[in-house]
Amino acid sequence: MAKTAAGGGRRRNADTEPRSDADRIIDATLARVANEGWRHLSLAAIADAAGLPIVRVYRTFGSKQAILRGLYRRIDEAALAEPPPAEPAEHPRDRLFDILMRRFDTQQPYKAALEVLRRELPGDPVTVLCAGASLLRSMRWMLEAANISAVGLRGALAVKLTAAAYLSTMRVWRRDDSPDLARTMAALDARLRRIEHWLAPTHLPPRNEERVPA
């Protein structure tokens, strides 16, 4: 197994750095979703919770789906910020493990809102499509940060397999109340080992395509 769950990236110091409109809108949305749900949440309610005129929400995001994309980008940036240095003879799987655990660590404060989204998004097809596209884009960046090829047919397959492993691990993470996320780490490690054959380092030429493991 890889080293440990990483720290989710450098946190902002709220006392010294003013929050941007985007951060205020995302935080207000998460708070409202956790308490009131997603489906009937209006942009006007989000603006009110953020303490901003609605025109500034419009200028910053323009839709609820865009706000979610902003959240996913925030999580990506935390996972990608200052990644741990590669160790000698480190397996690409181990580096990917560390980066994905940074994502889970970053998502911890959003757990209640993400659980509501998990329940309600199936009833919102437009947002489901948005979330699915954002997940694949995120996994492509996680693979690149782990020095794993995400280009070509094999790279596209690696992205999809990593996304499936991540979603499967999320089911464990949602119920994992341990302080070190030990159950999540064990689940993610097991799932990445199953697809390791498809996680080719970027400096190696791709091998012949083979059958996808069941």
Z-matrix of the N, CA and C atoms (Angstrom, degrees):
N
C 1 1.452
C 2 1.516 1 109.13
N 3 1.323 2 117.45 1 154.11
C 4 1.451 3 121.32 2 -179.26
C 5 1.511 4 110.42 3 -72.15
N 6 1.311 5 116.01 4 -174.99
C 7 1.456 6 121.64 5 -168.63
C 8 1.530 7 112.57 6 -60.96
N 9 1.306 8 118.31 7 -78.29
C 10 1.467 9 122.02 8 -179.20
C 11 1.505 10 107.75 9 -157.25
N 12 1.337 11 115.54 10 174.37
C 13 1.452 12 118.82 11 169.27
C 14 1.513 13 107.95 12 -69.55
N 15 1.323 14 116.15 13 128.93
C 16 1.453 15 119.44 14 -178.48
C 17 1.511 16 110.80 15 -81.87
N 18 1.321 17 115.34 16 176.74
C 19 1.454 18 119.62 17 -168.92
C 20 1.499 19 116.66 18 -85.73
N 21 1.336 20 119.09 19 10.29
C 22 1.449 21 119.22 20 174.24
C 23 1.513 22 113.96 21 76.73
N 24 1.313 23 117.66 22 14.06
C 25 1.448 24 118.91 23 177.80
C 26 1.512 25 111.44 24 89.15
N 27 1.299 26 115.95 25 167.16
C 28 1.452 27 121.18 26 -178.01
C 29 1.516 28 110.16 27 -73.21
N 30 1.313 29 116.85 28 125.68
C 31 1.456 30 121.10 29 179.60
C 32 1.524 31 110.03 30 -79.60
N 33 1.306 32 116.26 31 149.06
C 34 1.447 33 119.96 32 174.70
C 35 1.514 34 110.16 33 -75.02
N 36 1.298 35 115.98 34 149.28
C 37 1.448 36 120.87 35 173.94
C 38 1.510 37 107.38 36 -93.97
N 39 1.330 38 115.84 37 104.43
C 40 1.463 39 120.69 38 -173.90
C 41 1.513 40 111.87 39 -65.20
N 42 1.340 41 117.66 40 -21.43
C 43 1.448 42 120.21 41 -177.88
C 44 1.526 43 111.91 42 -80.05
N 45 1.327 44 118.22 43 -21.94
C 46 1.457 45 120.25 44 -175.30
C 47 1.523 46 113.28 45 -114.14
N 48 1.341 47 118.63 46 -19.95
C 49 1.455 48 121.02 47 -178.40
C 50 1.524 49 109.93 48 -115.23
N 51 1.330 50 117.35 49 121.15
C 52 1.463 51 118.76 50 176.87
C 53 1.517 52 110.81 51 -65.37
N 54 1.323 53 116.66 52 141.33
C 55 1.450 54 119.76 53 179.62
C 56 1.517 55 109.82 54 -79.11
N 57 1.315 56 115.77 55 140.53
C 58 1.458 57 120.75 56 177.16
C 59 1.523 58 109.78 57 -74.31
N 60 1.336 59 115.12 58 166.23
C 61 1.469 60 118.97 59 174.76
C 62 1.521 61 110.35 60 -57.89
N 63 1.344 62 116.91 61 -40.38
C 64 1.468 63 120.08 62 -178.88
C 65 1.517 64 110.52 63 -60.65
N 66 1.330 65 117.49 64 -45.38
C 67 1.466 66 120.10 65 179.66
C 68 1.521 67 111.34 66 -63.64
N 69 1.322 68 117.21 67 -41.92
C 70 1.470 69 120.28 68 179.75
C 71 1.517 70 111.08 69 -63.19
N 72 1.322 71 116.28 70 -40.36
C 73 1.469 72 120.17 71 -179.41
C 74 1.523 73 110.71 72 -68.59
N 75 1.330 74 117.39 73 -44.21
C 76 1.462 75 120.35 74 179.53
C 77 1.522 76 110.64 75 -62.77
N 78 1.333 77 116.97 76 -45.75
C 79 1.470 78 120.21 77 -179.56
C 80 1.519 79 111.30 78 -63.41
N 81 1.333 80 116.96 79 -41.21
C 82 1.462 81 120.28 80 178.70
C 83 1.521 82 111.22 81 -64.58
N 84 1.332 83 116.30 82 -39.05
C 85 1.462 84 120.41 83 178.43
C 86 1.519 85 111.05 84 -63.81
N 87 1.328 86 116.89 85 -45.61
C 88 1.464 87 120.76 86 179.21
C 89 1.527 88 110.90 87 -59.94
N 90 1.327 89 117.03 88 -43.32
C 91 1.465 90 120.27 89 -179.75
C 92 1.521 91 111.08 90 -64.00
N 93 1.327 92 116.83 91 -43.65
C 94 1.469 93 120.38 92 179.76
C 95 1.527 94 111.33 93 -67.20
N 96 1.321 95 116.74 94 -41.74
C 97 1.465 96 119.81 95 179.70
C 98 1.525 97 110.17 96 -61.28
N 99 1.324 98 117.35 97 -44.23
C 100 1.462 99 121.03 98 -178.72
C 101 1.518 100 111.75 99 -61.23
N 102 1.319 101 117.05 100 -34.43
C 103 1.465 102 120.71 101 -175.15
C 104 1.520 103 114.16 102 -96.59
N 105 1.340 104 116.79 103 -29.92
C 106 1.463 105 119.91 104 -170.63
C 107 1.525 106 114.01 105 -125.50
N 108 1.331 107 117.52 106 -8.63
C 109 1.457 108 119.55 107 -178.61
C 110 1.513 109 112.47 108 93.58
N 111 1.337 110 114.82 109 170.72
C 112 1.457 111 122.49 110 -176.93
C 113 1.517 112 113.56 111 -99.01
N 114 1.311 113 116.90 112 -40.21
C 115 1.460 114 121.04 113 -166.11
C 116 1.514 115 113.22 114 -58.45
N 117 1.335 116 117.40 115 -42.59
C 118 1.463 117 120.59 116 -175.65
C 119 1.527 118 112.28 117 -104.56
N 120 1.300 119 117.13 118 10.85
C 121 1.460 120 120.74 119 -179.99
C 122 1.524 121 109.75 120 -73.79
N 123 1.322 122 116.69 121 127.08
C 124 1.459 123 120.98 122 -177.80
C 125 1.520 124 111.13 123 -98.85
N 126 1.306 125 115.45 124 157.61
C 127 1.461 126 120.23 125 175.80
C 128 1.515 127 111.12 126 -65.32
N 129 1.334 128 116.94 127 -31.76
C 130 1.464 129 119.91 128 177.06
C 131 1.525 130 110.61 129 -64.18
N 132 1.338 131 116.69 130 -40.30
C 133 1.471 132 120.13 131 178.32
C 134 1.526 133 110.74 132 -66.13
N 135 1.326 134 116.86 133 -37.65
C 136 1.464 135 120.54 134 177.82
C 137 1.524 136 110.04 135 -64.69
N 138 1.337 137 116.67 136 -43.83
C 139 1.466 138 120.39 137 178.52
C 140 1.519 139 111.00 138 -60.35
N 141 1.321 140 115.82 139 -42.40
C 142 1.462 141 120.17 140 179.59
C 143 1.525 142 110.72 141 -63.18
N 144 1.330 143 116.96 142 -44.71
C 145 1.465 144 120.71 143 -179.48
C 146 1.525 145 111.33 144 -65.57
N 147 1.333 146 117.01 145 -32.64
C 148 1.468 147 121.17 146 179.65
C 149 1.517 148 112.51 147 -80.82
N 150 1.353 149 116.94 148 -11.49
C 151 1.456 150 120.63 149 -177.16
C 152 1.514 151 112.72 150 69.89
N 153 1.337 152 115.64 151 34.67
C 154 1.459 153 121.00 152 -177.71
C 155 1.519 154 109.87 153 -126.54
N 156 1.326 155 118.65 154 148.90
C 157 1.461 156 119.77 155 170.52
C 158 1.520 157 109.49 156 -65.22
N 159 1.297 158 116.58 157 147.36
C 160 1.460 159 120.05 158 -173.48
C 161 1.531 160 112.03 159 -62.10
N 162 1.336 161 117.38 160 -26.30
C 163 1.464 162 118.65 161 179.31
C 164 1.529 163 111.11 162 -64.26
N 165 1.332 164 117.77 163 -29.24
C 166 1.467 165 119.30 164 178.69
C 167 1.527 166 110.92 165 -75.36
N 168 1.327 167 117.38 166 -29.92
C 169 1.462 168 119.58 167 171.95
C 170 1.522 169 109.14 168 -66.04
N 171 1.317 170 116.27 169 -44.36
C 172 1.470 171 121.07 170 178.95
C 173 1.525 172 110.94 171 -58.84
N 174 1.327 173 117.02 172 -45.58
C 175 1.460 174 120.40 173 -178.22
C 176 1.521 175 112.13 174 -67.15
N 177 1.338 176 116.63 175 -30.27
C 178 1.462 177 120.33 176 -175.13
C 179 1.520 178 111.93 177 -85.02
N 180 1.339 179 117.32 178 -42.89
C 181 1.462 180 120.06 179 -174.91
C 182 1.531 181 113.50 180 -127.71
N 183 1.298 182 118.87 181 -50.16
C 184 1.460 183 120.04 182 176.39
C 185 1.516 184 115.85 183 90.93
N 186 1.330 185 118.40 184 -17.22
C 187 1.463 186 121.01 185 178.13
C 188 1.520 187 109.36 186 -162.77
N 189 1.329 188 115.27 187 163.35
C 190 1.467 189 119.23 188 176.36
C 191 1.522 190 110.58 189 -65.13
N 192 1.320 191 117.25 190 -37.66
C 193 1.453 192 119.63 191 179.53
C 194 1.534 193 110.79 192 -63.43
N 195 1.329 194 116.63 193 -36.39
C 196 1.462 195 119.94 194 178.11
C 197 1.529 196 111.13 195 -66.59
N 198 1.317 197 116.96 196 -33.34
C 199 1.468 198 119.91 197 176.50
C 200 1.522 199 110.04 198 -64.68
N 201 1.335 200 116.65 199 -42.33
C 202 1.461 201 119.05 200 176.80
C 203 1.526 202 111.11 201 -62.33
N 204 1.322 203 117.10 202 -40.95
C 205 1.466 204 119.20 203 176.96
C 206 1.529 205 110.24 204 -60.63
N 207 1.336 206 116.36 205 -36.34
C 208 1.459 207 119.90 206 176.10
C 209 1.515 208 111.81 207 -63.47
N 210 1.342 209 116.88 208 -39.32
C 211 1.465 210 120.52 209 176.48
C 212 1.523 211 110.62 210 -63.55
N 213 1.329 212 116.53 211 -46.11
C 214 1.459 213 119.58 212 -179.23
C 215 1.534 214 110.51 213 -62.88
N 216 1.317 215 116.98 214 -36.90
C 217 1.462 216 120.11 215 177.74
C 218 1.531 217 110.15 216 -65.90
N 219 1.323 218 116.89 217 -39.71
C 220 1.474 219 120.05 218 177.50
C 221 1.527 220 110.25 219 -59.49
N 222 1.329 221 116.48 220 -44.37
C 223 1.464 222 120.78 221 -179.63
C 224 1.528 223 109.92 222 -65.12
N 225 1.335 224 116.66 223 -43.02
C 226 1.464 225 120.26 224 178.16
C 227 1.522 226 110.82 225 -58.77
N 228 1.328 227 116.59 226 -46.47
C 229 1.458 228 120.09 227 -176.56
C 230 1.525 229 111.34 228 -63.39
N 231 1.324 230 116.86 229 -37.28
C 232 1.464 231 119.45 230 177.83
C 233 1.519 232 110.67 231 -66.57
N 234 1.331 233 116.83 232 -38.85
C 235 1.468 234 120.04 233 179.97
C 236 1.524 235 111.60 234 -69.86
N 237 1.328 236 116.67 235 -32.99
C 238 1.459 237 120.75 236 -175.27
C 239 1.524 238 112.99 237 -88.88
N 240 1.328 239 117.49 238 -17.69
C 241 1.457 240 120.98 239 -176.42
C 242 1.527 241 110.95 240 -69.73
N 243 1.315 242 116.11 241 128.01
C 244 1.454 243 122.78 242 175.51
C 245 1.531 244 112.05 243 45.97
N 246 1.339 245 117.59 244 58.65
C 247 1.466 246 119.25 245 179.13
C 248 1.516 247 110.50 246 -61.69
N 249 1.333 248 117.37 247 150.65
C 250 1.466 249 119.33 248 179.74
C 251 1.519 250 110.53 249 -61.07
N 252 1.339 251 117.98 250 141.55
C 253 1.466 252 119.89 251 -179.18
C 254 1.521 253 111.23 252 -62.80
N 255 1.324 254 115.27 253 144.61
C 256 1.468 255 120.13 254 178.50
C 257 1.523 256 109.75 255 -65.52
N 258 1.307 257 115.82 256 139.22
C 259 1.454 258 121.22 257 178.26
C 260 1.526 259 110.01 258 -97.24
N 261 1.334 260 118.54 259 154.99
C 262 1.466 261 120.38 260 178.34
C 263 1.531 262 111.43 261 -57.04
N 264 1.313 263 115.70 262 134.23
C 265 1.465 264 122.59 263 178.35
C 266 1.526 265 113.01 264 61.63
N 267 1.324 266 117.13 265 20.42
C 268 1.466 267 119.95 266 178.63
C 269 1.522 268 109.89 267 -71.25
N 270 1.320 269 117.45 268 133.52
C 271 1.454 270 121.70 269 177.03
C 272 1.532 271 109.41 270 -71.78
N 273 1.336 272 117.89 271 141.60
C 274 1.464 273 119.36 272 175.17
C 275 1.528 274 111.82 273 -54.97
N 276 1.348 275 116.23 274 -34.67
C 277 1.466 276 119.09 275 178.29
C 278 1.516 277 111.64 276 -59.13
N 279 1.336 278 117.06 277 -40.48
C 280 1.455 279 119.87 278 -178.51
C 281 1.525 280 111.40 279 -66.45
N 282 1.310 281 116.41 280 -39.75
C 283 1.471 282 119.43 281 178.33
C 284 1.523 283 110.25 282 -66.37
N 285 1.319 284 117.14 283 -41.13
C 286 1.461 285 120.58 284 177.20
C 287 1.523 286 110.22 285 -63.02
N 288 1.316 287 116.85 286 -40.63
C 289 1.465 288 121.49 287 176.51
C 290 1.527 289 110.43 288 -55.11
N 291 1.321 290 117.24 289 -48.61
C 292 1.467 291 120.54 290 -178.17
C 293 1.525 292 111.37 291 -62.17
N 294 1.327 293 116.89 292 -41.64
C 295 1.462 294 120.38 293 -178.21
C 296 1.524 295 110.74 294 -68.10
N 297 1.335 296 117.49 295 -42.57
C 298 1.459 297 119.99 296 179.27
C 299 1.525 298 111.33 297 -67.26
N 300 1.330 299 117.52 298 -34.25
C 301 1.457 300 118.80 299 176.23
C 302 1.526 301 111.41 300 -67.04
N 303 1.328 302 117.32 301 -29.81
C 304 1.461 303 119.82 302 173.23
C 305 1.528 304 109.79 303 -61.39
N 306 1.332 305 116.94 304 -37.76
C 307 1.472 306 119.83 305 177.67
C 308 1.527 307 110.35 306 -63.37
N 309 1.329 308 116.89 307 -46.22
C 310 1.462 309 118.73 308 -179.63
C 311 1.525 310 111.08 309 -63.09
N 312 1.323 311 116.59 310 -39.94
C 313 1.456 312 119.93 311 178.65
C 314 1.527 313 110.68 312 -63.21
N 315 1.330 314 116.76 313 -41.95
C 316 1.462 315 121.38 314 179.57
C 317 1.524 316 111.49 315 -63.64
N 318 1.341 317 116.40 316 -33.80
C 319 1.461 318 120.61 317 -176.75
C 320 1.525 319 113.42 318 -79.21
N 321 1.315 320 118.38 319 -10.40
C 322 1.461 321 120.61 320 -175.90
C 323 1.536 322 113.00 321 -51.75
N 324 1.343 323 119.79 322 -46.84
C 325 1.472 324 118.56 323 -179.28
C 326 1.525 325 113.53 324 -66.60
N 327 1.337 326 117.42 325 -16.09
C 328 1.464 327 121.62 326 -176.45
C 329 1.526 328 112.17 327 -101.05
N 330 1.299 329 117.15 328 11.22
C 331 1.458 330 121.07 329 -169.94
C 332 1.529 331 112.28 330 -58.74
N 333 1.324 332 117.52 331 -44.08
C 334 1.467 333 120.46 332 -178.30
C 335 1.522 334 110.70 333 -63.05
N 336 1.326 335 116.79 334 -45.60
C 337 1.463 336 120.16 335 -179.39
C 338 1.520 337 111.22 336 -66.78
N 339 1.322 338 117.42 337 -40.24
C 340 1.464 339 120.30 338 179.64
C 341 1.526 340 111.68 339 -65.41
N 342 1.320 341 116.95 340 -32.33
C 343 1.465 342 119.69 341 176.88
C 344 1.527 343 110.59 342 -67.41
N 345 1.332 344 117.09 343 -40.42
C 346 1.464 345 120.44 344 176.11
C 347 1.525 346 109.77 345 -62.98
N 348 1.316 347 117.63 346 -43.87
C 349 1.461 348 120.77 347 178.91
C 350 1.525 349 111.06 348 -61.34
N 351 1.321 350 117.03 349 -40.01
C 352 1.466 351 120.32 350 178.94
C 353 1.528 352 110.55 351 -58.78
N 354 1.323 353 116.59 352 -40.25
C 355 1.471 354 120.14 353 -178.12
C 356 1.522 355 112.22 354 -75.40
N 357 1.322 356 117.54 355 -36.59
C 358 1.459 357 120.13 356 -169.55
C 359 1.527 358 114.82 357 -96.37
N 360 1.320 359 117.92 358 -24.98
C 361 1.462 360 118.82 359 -174.96
C 362 1.524 361 114.17 360 -62.90
N 363 1.364 362 119.95 361 -32.72
C 364 1.465 363 117.49 362 177.19
C 365 1.524 364 113.94 363 -54.72
N 366 1.342 365 118.03 364 -23.45
C 367 1.454 366 121.17 365 176.69
C 368 1.509 367 113.97 366 -87.37
N 369 1.336 368 117.64 367 5.51
C 370 1.467 369 122.88 368 -178.58
C 371 1.533 370 107.70 369 -130.76
N 372 1.337 371 117.67 370 82.50
C 373 1.473 372 120.47 371 -173.30
C 374 1.520 373 114.05 372 -57.64
N 375 1.328 374 118.06 373 -36.64
C 376 1.461 375 120.39 374 -179.05
C 377 1.525 376 110.05 375 -61.71
N 378 1.328 377 116.08 376 -44.51
C 379 1.458 378 119.55 377 -179.26
C 380 1.519 379 111.31 378 -71.26
N 381 1.331 380 117.61 379 -33.58
C 382 1.466 381 120.34 380 176.23
C 383 1.527 382 110.24 381 -60.01
N 384 1.331 383 117.34 382 -44.83
C 385 1.467 384 120.68 383 178.53
C 386 1.526 385 110.69 384 -62.13
N 387 1.338 386 115.75 385 -41.32
C 388 1.463 387 120.38 386 178.35
C 389 1.521 388 110.63 387 -62.04
N 390 1.333 389 116.60 388 -45.11
C 391 1.465 390 120.86 389 -178.23
C 392 1.520 391 110.77 390 -65.86
N 393 1.337 392 116.86 391 -40.03
C 394 1.457 393 120.03 392 179.78
C 395 1.518 394 112.64 393 -63.81
N 396 1.343 395 116.24 394 -43.21
C 397 1.464 396 120.05 395 178.14
C 398 1.525 397 110.71 396 -65.08
N 399 1.327 398 116.78 397 -39.43
C 400 1.469 399 120.67 398 179.51
C 401 1.520 400 110.62 399 -65.28
N 402 1.340 401 117.30 400 -38.71
C 403 1.463 402 120.30 401 179.69
C 404 1.527 403 110.90 402 -63.13
N 405 1.317 404 117.44 403 -45.72
C 406 1.467 405 120.04 404 -179.94
C 407 1.526 406 110.98 405 -63.62
N 408 1.319 407 116.49 406 -40.59
C 409 1.466 408 119.38 407 177.58
C 410 1.529 409 110.31 408 -63.65
N 411 1.325 410 116.93 409 -41.48
C 412 1.465 411 120.86 410 178.70
C 413 1.524 412 110.88 411 -62.12
N 414 1.327 413 117.16 412 -45.97
C 415 1.459 414 119.96 413 -178.32
C 416 1.520 415 111.32 414 -64.85
N 417 1.329 416 116.81 415 -33.35
C 418 1.468 417 119.46 416 176.74
C 419 1.525 418 109.87 417 -62.23
N 420 1.325 419 117.67 418 -42.55
C 421 1.456 420 121.23 419 178.47
C 422 1.526 421 111.43 420 -68.46
N 423 1.319 422 117.58 421 -37.40
C 424 1.465 423 119.53 422 178.42
C 425 1.531 424 110.50 423 -63.34
N 426 1.332 425 116.23 424 -40.91
C 427 1.458 426 120.17 425 177.93
C 428 1.525 427 111.08 426 -64.34
N 429 1.325 428 116.46 427 -44.20
C 430 1.460 429 119.36 428 179.58
C 431 1.528 430 110.51 429 -61.34
N 432 1.329 431 117.00 430 -41.08
C 433 1.461 432 120.49 431 179.65
C 434 1.526 433 111.41 432 -65.23
N 435 1.335 434 116.38 433 -27.51
C 436 1.466 435 121.15 434 178.33
C 437 1.526 436 112.17 435 -88.48
N 438 1.346 437 116.28 436 7.33
C 439 1.467 438 121.55 437 -179.67
C 440 1.533 439 111.37 438 62.99
N 441 1.333 440 114.76 439 39.46
C 442 1.465 441 121.70 440 177.54
C 443 1.527 442 107.71 441 -115.91
N 444 1.304 443 117.02 442 132.70
C 445 1.455 444 121.20 443 -175.83
C 446 1.533 445 111.29 444 -63.25
N 447 1.341 446 114.24 445 130.60
C 448 1.460 447 120.22 446 176.02
C 449 1.516 448 110.97 447 -121.13
N 450 1.343 449 116.89 448 22.82
C 451 1.459 450 121.02 449 -177.82
C 452 1.525 451 109.45 450 -113.94
N 453 1.321 452 115.07 451 158.46
C 454 1.456 453 120.32 452 178.87
C 455 1.515 454 112.40 453 73.55
N 456 1.324 455 115.00 454 -175.33
C 457 1.462 456 120.64 455 -178.00
C 458 1.521 457 111.28 456 -63.06
N 459 1.324 458 116.19 457 -45.09
C 460 1.458 459 119.57 458 -179.81
C 461 1.532 460 110.95 459 -64.81
N 462 1.338 461 116.55 460 -38.83
C 463 1.455 462 119.89 461 177.89
C 464 1.515 463 112.15 462 -64.85
N 465 1.337 464 116.79 463 -41.22
C 466 1.464 465 120.07 464 178.08
C 467 1.524 466 110.78 465 -62.15
N 468 1.331 467 116.11 466 -38.19
C 469 1.458 468 119.84 467 177.80
C 470 1.527 469 110.45 468 -66.72
N 471 1.343 470 116.88 469 -40.44
C 472 1.458 471 120.51 470 178.25
C 473 1.524 472 111.11 471 -61.50
N 474 1.338 473 116.45 472 -39.27
C 475 1.472 474 120.56 473 178.05
C 476 1.522 475 109.99 474 -61.51
N 477 1.322 476 117.39 475 -47.50
C 478 1.466 477 120.71 476 -177.44
C 479 1.530 478 111.56 477 -67.40
N 480 1.330 479 117.08 478 -40.59
C 481 1.461 480 119.56 479 178.57
C 482 1.532 481 111.11 480 -66.36
N 483 1.328 482 116.61 481 -38.30
C 484 1.467 483 119.92 482 177.85
C 485 1.528 484 110.39 483 -66.78
N 486 1.327 485 117.11 484 -40.70
C 487 1.464 486 120.20 485 177.44
C 488 1.526 487 110.63 486 -61.42
N 489 1.329 488 117.30 487 -41.65
C 490 1.467 489 120.43 488 178.63
C 491 1.520 490 111.02 489 -64.87
N 492 1.340 491 116.84 490 -41.62
C 493 1.466 492 120.38 491 178.00
C 494 1.520 493 110.92 492 -63.39
N 495 1.316 494 116.23 493 -39.81
C 496 1.461 495 121.23 494 -179.77
C 497 1.526 496 110.93 495 -65.92
N 498 1.322 497 117.36 496 -46.32
C 499 1.463 498 120.85 497 179.76
C 500 1.525 499 111.24 498 -63.57
N 501 1.337 500 116.22 499 -39.76
C 502 1.460 501 119.90 500 177.90
C 503 1.526 502 110.54 501 -63.23
N 504 1.333 503 116.78 502 -40.53
C 505 1.460 504 120.18 503 178.87
C 506 1.526 505 111.05 504 -68.26
N 507 1.315 506 117.14 505 -31.31
C 508 1.470 507 119.79 506 179.15
C 509 1.522 508 111.76 507 -59.51
N 510 1.329 509 117.03 508 -31.92
C 511 1.462 510 119.62 509 178.73
C 512 1.528 511 110.49 510 -63.97
N 513 1.330 512 116.47 511 -33.71
C 514 1.461 513 120.74 512 175.64
C 515 1.522 514 110.18 513 -75.07
N 516 1.326 515 116.59 514 -43.99
C 517 1.468 516 121.95 515 -178.64
C 518 1.531 517 111.76 516 -57.87
N 519 1.331 518 116.55 517 -38.32
C 520 1.465 519 119.05 518 -178.30
C 521 1.523 520 111.99 519 -59.59
N 522 1.335 521 117.21 520 -30.02
C 523 1.473 522 120.90 521 -177.61
C 524 1.532 523 112.46 522 -103.15
N 525 1.310 524 116.35 523 2.33
C 526 1.467 525 121.15 524 -175.14
C 527 1.529 526 109.49 525 -88.37
N 528 1.336 527 116.66 526 106.53
C 529 1.460 528 120.44 527 179.49
C 530 1.524 529 111.99 528 -105.61
N 531 1.338 530 117.35 529 13.73
C 532 1.461 531 120.07 530 178.69
C 533 1.529 532 109.63 531 -73.64
N 534 1.335 533 118.67 532 145.96
C 535 1.466 534 120.37 533 -176.86
C 536 1.516 535 113.73 534 -64.36
N 537 1.327 536 117.73 535 -27.99
C 538 1.467 537 120.28 536 -178.76
C 539 1.529 538 113.14 537 -104.23
N 540 1.329 539 117.10 538 8.62
C 541 1.467 540 121.83 539 -179.70
C 542 1.528 541 111.84 540 54.17
N 543 1.329 542 115.80 541 41.57
C 544 1.466 543 120.57 542 -175.77
C 545 1.525 544 111.59 543 -62.24
N 546 1.324 545 117.92 544 -41.34
C 547 1.464 546 119.85 545 -179.62
C 548 1.524 547 111.03 546 -66.20
N 549 1.322 548 115.79 547 -37.71
C 550 1.464 549 119.76 548 177.92
C 551 1.522 550 110.55 549 -65.04
N 552 1.333 551 116.58 550 -43.76
C 553 1.468 552 120.05 551 179.24
C 554 1.522 553 111.23 552 -61.21
N 555 1.327 554 116.95 553 -43.13
C 556 1.461 555 120.02 554 -179.35
C 557 1.525 556 110.60 555 -64.52
N 558 1.336 557 116.44 556 -41.75
C 559 1.463 558 119.87 557 -179.77
C 560 1.518 559 111.43 558 -65.91
N 561 1.326 560 116.94 559 -44.66
C 562 1.462 561 120.17 560 -179.46
C 563 1.521 562 110.97 561 -64.48
N 564 1.322 563 117.10 562 -42.44
C 565 1.460 564 120.39 563 179.11
C 566 1.530 565 110.89 564 -59.67
N 567 1.326 566 117.10 565 -44.86
C 568 1.462 567 120.79 566 -179.37
C 569 1.527 568 111.21 567 -63.34
N 570 1.329 569 116.97 568 -40.95
C 571 1.453 570 120.03 569 -177.47
C 572 1.531 571 111.76 570 -71.48
N 573 1.314 572 117.27 571 -36.84
C 574 1.461 573 119.60 572 177.81
C 575 1.524 574 111.45 573 -69.63
N 576 1.320 575 117.37 574 -33.59
C 577 1.467 576 119.40 575 176.85
C 578 1.529 577 111.01 576 -62.89
N 579 1.324 578 116.47 577 -33.79
C 580 1.471 579 120.07 578 -178.98
C 581 1.525 580 111.78 579 -66.95
N 582 1.340 581 117.51 580 -27.64
C 583 1.469 582 119.57 581 -176.68
C 584 1.533 583 111.28 582 -111.23
N 585 1.331 584 117.62 583 9.62
C 586 1.460 585 120.56 584 -173.51
C 587 1.519 586 112.20 585 -56.86
N 588 1.316 587 117.35 586 -35.37
C 589 1.465 588 121.04 587 -178.89
C 590 1.520 589 111.54 588 -56.51
N 591 1.340 590 117.25 589 -26.89
C 592 1.458 591 121.19 590 -175.85
C 593 1.523 592 112.77 591 -95.46
N 594 1.330 593 117.25 592 0.50
C 595 1.467 594 121.42 593 -178.68
C 596 1.524 595 108.74 594 -97.93
N 597 1.322 596 116.59 595 78.63
C 598 1.460 597 122.01 596 -175.13
C 599 1.526 598 110.18 597 -82.51
N 600 1.350 599 118.28 598 130.60
C 601 1.474 600 120.50 599 174.87
C 602 1.522 601 110.80 600 -58.54
N 603 1.315 602 116.40 601 148.55
C 604 1.466 603 120.00 602 -175.33
C 605 1.522 604 112.38 603 -66.89
N 606 1.338 605 118.57 604 -22.81
C 607 1.455 606 119.49 605 -176.70
C 608 1.523 607 113.07 606 -86.70
N 609 1.359 608 116.71 607 -1.51
C 610 1.460 609 119.19 608 178.65
C 611 1.520 610 109.93 609 -103.16
N 612 1.337 611 118.47 610 143.19
C 613 1.468 612 119.40 611 176.09
C 614 1.518 613 110.11 612 -67.71
N 615 1.335 614 118.07 613 142.74
C 616 1.465 615 120.02 614 179.75
C 617 1.506 616 111.84 615 -62.50
N 618 1.322 617 116.35 616 142.50
C 619 1.464 618 121.19 617 177.08
C 620 1.513 619 109.88 618 -86.10
N 621 1.319 620 117.08 619 170.80
C 622 1.448 621 120.69 620 177.47
C 623 1.516 622 109.84 621 -58.82
N 624 1.329 623 115.12 622 142.10
C 625 1.460 624 119.06 623 179.79
C 626 1.519 625 109.86 624 -63.37
N 627 1.344 626 115.09 625 140.00
C 628 1.448 627 121.16 626 179.89
C 629 1.509 628 109.55 627 -128.24
N 630 1.292 629 114.38 628 171.90
C 631 1.468 630 119.24 629 -178.11
C 632 1.517 631 110.15 630 -65.49
N 633 1.345 632 115.75 631 138.36
C 634 1.462 633 120.61 632 178.11
C 635 1.501 634 109.17 633 -70.01
N 636 1.352 635 118.65 634 135.38
C 637 1.468 636 119.62 635 179.91
C 638 1.514 637 111.42 636 -65.02
N 639 1.334 638 116.25 637 147.47
C 640 1.470 639 119.93 638 -179.90
C 641 1.516 640 109.68 639 -70.95
